[in-house]
């Protein structure tokens, strides 16, 4: 934690002494608890900068405001040659240094209009077959939404957070799924985290077994298959919670292409160039589960089910491709002359950033269940670094300052004998830290921001 003297408060006029000295009232930018209404929080780069602030606060604030430019000026969809990811992140670094980033972030991050949707869902997967470890994993976040106004139901206690680890069973006819289901609760104004481990033996049906040729399922499906398994579990969660009209966020284009092939047989994507080609084994499981979800939709809504129940797909950019390009509504009813179903509506910068954050969160959860790479790979999640406060409540300037490094540096998923936090625990705390931002983004989007 930085020294107290490096921080300060100021109001919109930059001159409220009482506001400035109420240091102990500040508990963190994401909680909002005890935060003084109408104030901003600033970190000074040097004693000289703090002195300049003390001598002329209003001028200091106006100068900082002129330095800031980000989503407001770049909210339209853009290509990487118009404004690079580096420019966007550099703008944000300037705001973090000026102490205006948190206020700007919460005012401007938004979401598409969510009225009428049941849930916002996101999943991502990982795969490892090194160091005698052959396993797949994925992370899932499902945010239930009110049907009328699109707000998150209640509070953090309603979010569904889960990571899964997939391993082959010795019998060759099934695989093991270890689910780590996290519940959040509020006790004495403190958010508590509790994760339960659930073991399941998943029996493979004859369609899958007929394709295996005595090979092991998890070893065979690789990374794309783990993505399909994540979507399968996502639909299971939706069925368990009666969620029928959902937005599904993913960075896996091949998964969405496979779904388009099933939903729109005229589409001729790379996953099915040959009309006689059979779908990948993991997609057999996904489509079987999707049919079960549709049966439940029909039971709930009868003849109206196709209007009420939809799997709305949002393709996001991952890792280095995040921020730079727009997010598409994957699979519109428009197509080219040959009937290919292609990406449809494009969503703007403030919306893309929220979805990319959610995608990064589940990416981290998936990686937490497997041996991970070195800390340099924290740049995989660079687009979200400025959106995730550290444990001390400060927004990091770069990947070198972020708590994400703890995930990449650690070799353990759970706590060790010295009670050192494991990767899984860290991911759940990160989700907790950004939930107020997610709520605000949904609220901003439904207020037309």
HELIX and SHEET records of a PDB file:
HELIX    1   1 UNK A    4  UNK A    6  5                                   3    
HELIX    2   2 UNK A   17  UNK A   20  1                                   4    
HELIX    3   3 UNK A   23  UNK A   25  5                                   3    
HELIX    4   4 UNK A   47  UNK A   55  1                                   9    
HELIX    5   5 UNK A   57  UNK A   67  1                                  11    
HELIX    6   6 UNK A   71  UNK A   73  5                                   3    
HELIX    7   7 UNK A   85  UNK A   98  1                                  14    
HELIX    8   8 UNK A  101  UNK A  108  1                                   8    
HELIX    9   9 UNK A  156  UNK A  158  5                                   3    
HELIX   10  10 UNK A  206  UNK A  212  1                                   7    
HELIX   11  11 UNK A  217  UNK A  240  1                                  24    
HELIX   12  12 UNK A  253  UNK A  263  1                                  11    
HELIX   13  13 UNK A  270  UNK A  272  5                                   3    
HELIX   14  14 UNK A  281  UNK A  301  1                                  21    
HELIX   15  15 UNK A  302  UNK A  304  5                                   3    
HELIX   16  16 UNK A  305  UNK A  308  1                                   4    
HELIX   17  17 UNK A  319  UNK A  321  5                                   3    
HELIX   18  18 UNK A  349  UNK A  367  1                                  19    
HELIX   19  19 UNK A  375  UNK A  387  5                                  13    
HELIX   20  20 UNK A  399  UNK A  401  5                                   3    
HELIX   21  21 UNK A  404  UNK A  409  1                                   6    
HELIX   22  22 UNK A  423  UNK A  446  1                                  24    
SHEET    1   A 2 UNK A   7  UNK A  11  0                                        
SHEET    2   A 2 UNK A  39  UNK A  43 -1                                        
SHEET    1   B 9 UNK A 190  UNK A 203  0                                        
SHEET    2   B 9 UNK A 174  UNK A 187 -1                                        
SHEET    3   B 9 UNK A 160  UNK A 168 -1                                        
SHEET    4   B 9 UNK A 135  UNK A 144 -1                                        
SHEET    5   B 9 UNK A 119  UNK A 128 -1                                        
SHEET    6   B 9 UNK A 245  UNK A 250  1                                        
SHEET    7   B 9 UNK A 310  UNK A 315  1                                        
SHEET    8   B 9 UNK A 327  UNK A 330 -1                                        
SHEET    9   B 9 UNK A 346  UNK A 347 -1                                        
END                                                                             
